[in-house]
Amino acid sequence: MSAFDFAAAIKARPSGAQQAHLIAAFGNPEGPGAGPSTQGGAWFEPSPQWRAANLVRVPVTDLPGWPAYPGSTIKAVTVHRLVAPVLVATWAEVRKRGLNGRLRTYNGAFAARHMGHDRSRPLSVHAFGAAIDFDAAWNGYGVPLDRMQIDRDVIRCFEECGWTWGGHWTGQYADGMHLQWTDPLPGVTVPAWQDAMAHKASVPTAPAPAVPSGRGVVLSQFGRPFEDIDGSRVTITGAATIVINATDPGKVQIRVEKEKA
């Protein structure tokens, strides 16, 4: 299987600074047919046409080691169709680094609501199926960076793969559980490793030439000068004695018997 092209995905990733940028990239979940939700508040029922055209379910079998959802068993993670391959590739990188056991809970991806559960604010990136939450019980809104309890190696892996972490936001907007598939927000300082996977080869590189095993030796018959045979295959027939020089194990001498008449 060919490697995922993180560079191309990151280049196509939308800005998260304005709702218009998200709608341009992911479509409008509040488009035709959208309406109020029975959950009330900041929640809404997304456009049926938008849902059918854009949301996909990524089976957890495609995400081995995915953390459990509290209180129930899930079979899939619902995200935008453009985010699904990024999520699968990112989780594969998490597993490659042996980090998939470090998250305690998965707490949701697609969620048709407004930011901060506040109807007066723009749509949440979750409403586009382009965000995901982990370890929510330990990383609520407003918890400062130094008190967030989420594995930083996992977060770094997601950031290297192009995700933006809400743990870098400050004040009431700090959101350590939250990762979203957008450019980092303007004015927010991000680590040096952000988007690092964009700078790595998108296809497997050719293997390096094999290094000869063992050590080089020089060979001679008794009474003759030593000859360097490092890297060469030498067939010795009729050898009666083989002596490895005790003071220089890289020198081997042989005594070859003459054929009997």
C-alpha positions as a Markdown table, in Angstrom:
| # | Residue | x | y | z |
|---|---|---|---|---|
| 1 | Met | 0.0 | 0.0 | 0.0 |
| 2 | Ser | 1.4 | 3.4 | -1.0 |
| 3 | Ala | 2.0 | 6.0 | 1.7 |
| 4 | Phe | -0.5 | 8.7 | 2.5 |
| 5 | Asp | 0.4 | 12.0 | 1.0 |
| 6 | Phe | 0.3 | 14.3 | 4.0 |
| 7 | Ala | 1.9 | 17.2 | 2.1 |
| 8 | Ala | -1.0 | 17.3 | -0.4 |
| 9 | Ala | -3.6 | 16.9 | 2.4 |
| 10 | Ile | -2.1 | 19.7 | 4.5 |
| 11 | Lys | -1.9 | 22.0 | 1.4 |
| 12 | Ala | -5.6 | 21.4 | 0.8 |
| 13 | Arg | -6.6 | 21.9 | 4.5 |
| 14 | Pro | -8.9 | 24.9 | 5.0 |
| 15 | Ser | -8.4 | 27.8 | 7.3 |
| 16 | Gly | -10.4 | 27.6 | 10.5 |
| 17 | Ala | -10.4 | 31.3 | 11.1 |
| 18 | Gln | -13.8 | 32.0 | 9.5 |
| 19 | Gln | -16.9 | 30.0 | 9.0 |
| 20 | Ala | -17.0 | 30.9 | 5.3 |
| 21 | His | -13.7 | 29.1 | 4.8 |
| 22 | Leu | -15.1 | 26.0 | 6.4 |
| 23 | Ile | -18.2 | 26.1 | 4.3 |
| 24 | Ala | -16.2 | 26.6 | 1.2 |
| 25 | Ala | -14.1 | 23.5 | 2.0 |
| 26 | Phe | -16.7 | 21.2 | 3.6 |
| 27 | Gly | -20.1 | 22.5 | 2.5 |
| 28 | Asn | -22.8 | 24.0 | 4.7 |
| 29 | Pro | -24.4 | 21.7 | 7.3 |
| 30 | Glu | -27.0 | 24.4 | 7.9 |
| 31 | Gly | -28.0 | 24.3 | 4.2 |
| 32 | Pro | -31.4 | 23.4 | 2.7 |
| 33 | Gly | -33.5 | 21.2 | 5.0 |
| 34 | Ala | -31.6 | 22.0 | 8.2 |
| 35 | Gly | -33.6 | 22.8 | 11.3 |
| 36 | Pro | -33.8 | 22.9 | 15.1 |
| 37 | Ser | -32.7 | 19.8 | 17.1 |
| 38 | Thr | -34.7 | 18.1 | 19.8 |
| 39 | Gln | -31.6 | 18.6 | 21.9 |
| 40 | Gly | -32.3 | 22.4 | 21.8 |
| 41 | Gly | -29.8 | 25.1 | 22.6 |
| 42 | Ala | -26.8 | 25.2 | 20.3 |
| 43 | Trp | -27.7 | 22.0 | 18.5 |
| 44 | Phe | -29.4 | 21.7 | 15.1 |
| 45 | Glu | -30.5 | 19.0 | 12.6 |
| 46 | Pro | -28.1 | 19.2 | 9.6 |
| 47 | Ser | -29.2 | 19.5 | 6.0 |
| 48 | Pro | -30.1 | 16.0 | 4.8 |
| 49 | Gln | -28.5 | 16.6 | 1.4 |
| 50 | Trp | -25.3 | 17.8 | 3.1 |
| 51 | Arg | -25.3 | 14.8 | 5.4 |
| 52 | Ala | -25.8 | 12.3 | 2.6 |
| 53 | Ala | -23.1 | 13.9 | 0.4 |
| 54 | Asn | -20.4 | 14.5 | 3.0 |
| 55 | Leu | -20.6 | 12.4 | 6.2 |
| 56 | Val | -19.0 | 9.0 | 6.2 |
| 57 | Arg | -18.5 | 6.4 | 8.9 |
| 58 | Val | -15.0 | 5.1 | 9.5 |
| 59 | Pro | -15.2 | 1.6 | 11.0 |
| 60 | Val | -13.2 | 1.2 | 14.2 |
| 61 | Thr | -11.7 | -1.9 | 12.5 |
| 62 | Asp | -9.8 | 0.6 | 10.3 |
| 63 | Leu | -8.6 | 2.3 | 13.5 |
| 64 | Pro | -7.0 | -0.6 | 15.5 |
| 65 | Gly | -6.6 | 0.3 | 19.2 |
| 66 | Trp | -9.1 | 3.2 | 19.0 |
| 67 | Pro | -10.0 | 4.3 | 22.6 |
| 68 | Ala | -13.4 | 3.4 | 24.0 |
| 69 | Tyr | -16.4 | 5.7 | 24.0 |
| 70 | Pro | -17.6 | 6.1 | 27.7 |
| 71 | Gly | -20.7 | 4.0 | 28.5 |
| 72 | Ser | -21.2 | 2.4 | 25.1 |
| 73 | Thr | -19.5 | 0.4 | 22.3 |
| 74 | Ile | -19.1 | 2.1 | 19.0 |
| 75 | Lys | -18.6 | 0.5 | 15.6 |
| 76 | Ala | -17.6 | 3.6 | 13.6 |
| 77 | Val | -16.4 | 7.2 | 13.8 |
| 78 | Thr | -18.4 | 9.7 | 11.8 |
| 79 | Val | -16.4 | 12.5 | 10.1 |
| 80 | His | -16.4 | 14.4 | 6.8 |
| 81 | Arg | -15.5 | 12.4 | 3.7 |
| 82 | Leu | -12.4 | 14.7 | 3.2 |
| 83 | Val | -11.2 | 14.1 | 6.7 |
| 84 | Ala | -11.8 | 10.3 | 6.8 |
| 85 | Pro | -8.5 | 9.4 | 4.9 |
| 86 | Val | -6.5 | 11.9 | 7.0 |
| 87 | Leu | -7.9 | 10.3 | 10.2 |
| 88 | Val | -7.1 | 6.8 | 9.1 |
| 89 | Ala | -3.5 | 7.8 | 8.1 |
| 90 | Thr | -2.9 | 9.8 | 11.2 |
| 91 | Trp | -4.1 | 6.9 | 13.4 |
| 92 | Ala | -1.8 | 4.6 | 11.5 |
| 93 | Glu | 1.1 | 6.9 | 12.4 |
| 94 | Val | 0.0 | 6.9 | 16.0 |
| 95 | Arg | 0.1 | 3.1 | 16.0 |
| 96 | Lys | 3.4 | 3.1 | 14.2 |
| 97 | Arg | 4.9 | 5.0 | 17.1 |
| 98 | Gly | 3.3 | 2.7 | 19.6 |
| 99 | Leu | 1.1 | 5.4 | 21.1 |
| 100 | Asn | -2.4 | 4.1 | 20.5 |
| 101 | Gly | -2.8 | 2.8 | 24.1 |
| 102 | Arg | -2.2 | 6.2 | 25.7 |
| 103 | Leu | -5.6 | 7.8 | 25.2 |
| 104 | Arg | -8.3 | 6.9 | 27.7 |
| 105 | Thr | -11.5 | 7.8 | 25.9 |
| 106 | Tyr | -12.9 | 8.9 | 22.5 |
| 107 | Asn | -15.5 | 11.5 | 23.1 |
| 108 | Gly | -17.0 | 12.3 | 19.7 |
| 109 | Ala | -16.3 | 13.7 | 16.2 |
| 110 | Phe | -19.2 | 15.0 | 14.1 |
| 111 | Ala | -21.6 | 17.0 | 16.3 |
| 112 | Ala | -24.2 | 19.3 | 14.8 |
| 113 | Arg | -23.9 | 22.3 | 17.1 |
| 114 | His | -22.4 | 25.8 | 17.5 |
| 115 | Met | -19.0 | 26.6 | 19.1 |
| 116 | Gly | -18.9 | 26.3 | 22.9 |
| 117 | His | -22.5 | 25.0 | 22.9 |
| 118 | Asp | -23.5 | 28.7 | 22.4 |
| 119 | Arg | -26.1 | 29.4 | 19.7 |
| 120 | Ser | -24.8 | 32.9 | 19.2 |
| 121 | Arg | -21.4 | 31.8 | 18.1 |
| 122 | Pro | -20.4 | 30.3 | 14.6 |
| 123 | Leu | -20.7 | 26.6 | 13.8 |
| 124 | Ser | -18.3 | 24.3 | 15.6 |
| 125 | Val | -15.7 | 22.6 | 13.5 |
| 126 | His | -17.4 | 19.4 | 14.8 |
| 127 | Ala | -20.5 | 20.4 | 12.9 |
| 128 | Phe | -18.5 | 19.9 | 9.7 |
| 129 | Gly | -17.2 | 16.5 | 10.7 |
| 130 | Ala | -13.7 | 17.9 | 10.9 |
| 131 | Ala | -12.9 | 17.7 | 14.6 |
| 132 | Ile | -12.5 | 15.0 | 17.2 |
| 133 | Asp | -12.3 | 14.9 | 21.0 |
| 134 | Phe | -10.3 | 12.6 | 23.3 |
| 135 | Asp | -10.0 | 12.3 | 27.1 |
| 136 | Ala | -12.8 | 14.9 | 27.7 |
| 137 | Ala | -13.2 | 14.2 | 31.4 |
| 138 | Trp | -9.7 | 15.5 | 32.1 |
| 139 | Asn | -9.6 | 18.4 | 29.6 |
| 140 | Gly | -12.7 | 20.5 | 29.8 |
| 141 | Tyr | -13.1 | 24.0 | 28.4 |
| 142 | Gly | -10.8 | 26.5 | 30.1 |
| 143 | Val | -8.4 | 24.1 | 31.7 |
| 144 | Pro | -5.0 | 25.7 | 31.3 |
| 145 | Leu | -2.2 | 24.1 | 29.3 |
| 146 | Asp | -0.2 | 23.1 | 32.4 |
| 147 | Arg | -3.2 | 21.2 | 33.9 |
| 148 | Met | -4.4 | 19.4 | 30.7 |
| 149 | Gln | -4.2 | 15.6 | 31.1 |
| 150 | Ile | -3.8 | 14.2 | 27.7 |
| 151 | Asp | -0.8 | 12.4 | 26.3 |
| 152 | Arg | 1.5 | 14.9 | 24.6 |
| 153 | Asp | 3.2 | 12.4 | 22.4 |
| 154 | Val | -0.1 | 11.5 | 20.8 |
| 155 | Ile | -0.9 | 15.2 | 20.5 |
| 156 | Arg | 2.4 | 15.8 | 18.8 |
| 157 | Cys | 1.8 | 13.0 | 16.4 |
| 158 | Phe | -1.6 | 14.5 | 15.4 |
| 159 | Glu | 0.1 | 17.9 | 15.0 |
| 160 | Glu | 2.9 | 16.6 | 12.9 |
| 161 | Cys | 0.2 | 15.0 | 10.7 |
| 162 | Gly | -1.5 | 18.4 | 10.2 |
| 163 | Trp | -4.1 | 18.6 | 13.0 |
| 164 | Thr | -4.6 | 21.8 | 15.1 |
| 165 | Trp | -4.8 | 21.2 | 18.8 |
| 166 | Gly | -7.2 | 23.3 | 21.0 |
| 167 | Gly | -4.7 | 23.0 | 23.9 |
| 168 | His | -2.8 | 26.0 | 22.5 |
| 169 | Trp | -5.8 | 28.2 | 22.8 |
| 170 | Thr | -6.1 | 30.3 | 26.0 |
| 171 | Gly | -8.5 | 31.5 | 28.6 |
| 172 | Gln | -12.1 | 30.2 | 28.3 |
| 173 | Tyr | -11.3 | 28.9 | 24.8 |
| 174 | Ala | -8.6 | 26.5 | 25.9 |
| 175 | Asp | -9.8 | 23.0 | 24.7 |
| 176 | Gly | -7.3 | 20.3 | 25.4 |
| 177 | Met | -9.6 | 17.5 | 24.3 |
| 178 | His | -10.0 | 19.0 | 20.9 |
| 179 | Leu | -8.2 | 18.3 | 17.5 |
| 180 | Gln | -9.5 | 19.8 | 14.3 |
| 181 | Trp | -8.5 | 19.5 | 10.6 |
| 182 | Thr | -7.9 | 23.1 | 9.8 |
| 183 | Asp | -4.9 | 25.4 | 9.6 |
| 184 | Pro | -3.7 | 26.7 | 13.0 |
| 185 | Leu | -5.7 | 29.8 | 14.0 |
| 186 | Pro | -4.1 | 33.2 | 13.4 |
| 187 | Gly | -2.2 | 34.6 | 16.3 |
| 188 | Val | -1.8 | 31.2 | 18.1 |
| 189 | Thr | 1.7 | 30.0 | 18.6 |
| 190 | Val | 2.2 | 26.4 | 17.4 |
| 191 | Pro | 5.1 | 24.1 | 18.0 |
| 192 | Ala | 8.0 | 23.7 | 15.6 |
| 193 | Trp | 6.8 | 20.2 | 14.7 |
| 194 | Gln | 3.4 | 21.4 | 13.4 |
| 195 | Asp | 2.8 | 19.8 | 9.9 |
| 196 | Ala | 6.1 | 18.0 | 10.0 |
| 197 | Met | 4.7 | 15.1 | 8.0 |
| 198 | Ala | 4.3 | 17.4 | 5.0 |
| 199 | His | 8.1 | 17.5 | 4.7 |
| 200 | Lys | 8.5 | 13.8 | 4.7 |
| 201 | Ala | 8.4 | 11.6 | 1.5 |
| 202 | Ser | 4.9 | 10.7 | 0.5 |
| 203 | Val | 6.0 | 7.4 | -1.0 |
| 204 | Pro | 8.3 | 4.8 | 0.5 |
| 205 | Thr | 11.9 | 5.5 | -0.3 |
| 206 | Ala | 14.2 | 2.9 | -1.9 |
| 207 | Pro | 15.9 | 0.7 | 0.7 |
| 208 | Ala | 19.5 | 1.5 | 1.4 |
| 209 | Pro | 22.1 | -0.8 | -0.1 |
| 210 | Ala | 22.7 | -3.8 | 2.1 |
| 211 | Val | 25.8 | -3.6 | 4.3 |
| 212 | Pro | 28.0 | -6.7 | 4.1 |
| 213 | Ser | 27.8 | -8.7 | 7.3 |
| 214 | Gly | 30.8 | -9.7 | 9.3 |
| 215 | Arg | 34.2 | -8.1 | 8.9 |
| 216 | Gly | 36.7 | -7.8 | 6.1 |
| 217 | Val | 39.6 | -10.2 | 6.0 |
| 218 | Val | 42.8 | -10.7 | 4.1 |
| 219 | Leu | 43.7 | -14.2 | 3.0 |
| 220 | Ser | 46.9 | -16.0 | 2.0 |
| 221 | Gln | 48.3 | -19.5 | 1.5 |
| 222 | Phe | 51.2 | -20.3 | 3.9 |
| 223 | Gly | 54.4 | -18.7 | 2.5 |
| 224 | Arg | 52.6 | -16.2 | 0.2 |
| 225 | Pro | 51.7 | -12.5 | 0.7 |
| 226 | Phe | 48.3 | -11.7 | 2.1 |
| 227 | Glu | 45.6 | -10.6 | -0.3 |
| 228 | Asp | 42.6 | -8.4 | 0.6 |
| 229 | Ile | 39.4 | -10.3 | -0.2 |
| 230 | Asp | 37.0 | -8.0 | 1.7 |
| 231 | Gly | 33.5 | -8.3 | 0.1 |
| 232 | Ser | 34.6 | -11.1 | -2.2 |
| 233 | Arg | 33.4 | -14.7 | -2.1 |
| 234 | Val | 36.3 | -17.2 | -2.1 |
| 235 | Thr | 35.9 | -20.9 | -2.5 |
| 236 | Ile | 38.7 | -23.0 | -0.9 |
| 237 | Thr | 39.0 | -26.6 | -1.9 |
| 238 | Gly | 41.4 | -29.1 | -0.5 |
| 239 | Ala | 42.4 | -27.0 | 2.5 |
| 240 | Ala | 44.1 | -29.1 | 5.1 |
| 241 | Thr | 44.7 | -26.3 | 7.6 |
| 242 | Ile | 43.1 | -22.9 | 8.2 |
| 243 | Val | 44.7 | -20.6 | 10.7 |
| 244 | Ile | 43.3 | -17.3 | 12.0 |
| 245 | Asn | 46.2 | -15.0 | 13.1 |
| 246 | Ala | 45.9 | -14.6 | 16.9 |
| 247 | Thr | 47.2 | -11.0 | 16.8 |
| 248 | Asp | 45.1 | -9.9 | 13.8 |
| 249 | Pro | 41.8 | -11.8 | 13.4 |
| 250 | Gly | 41.4 | -10.1 | 10.0 |
| 251 | Lys | 44.1 | -12.3 | 8.6 |
| 252 | Val | 43.5 | -15.9 | 7.6 |
| 253 | Gln | 46.0 | -18.3 | 6.3 |
| 254 | Ile | 45.3 | -21.6 | 4.6 |
| 255 | Arg | 47.4 | -24.7 | 3.7 |
| 256 | Val | 46.2 | -26.4 | 0.5 |
| 257 | Glu | 47.2 | -30.0 | 0.0 |
| 258 | Lys | 48.4 | -31.0 | -3.4 |
| 259 | Glu | 46.4 | -33.6 | -5.2 |
| 260 | Lys | 47.8 | -37.1 | -4.8 |
| 261 | Ala | 49.0 | -38.7 | -8.0 |
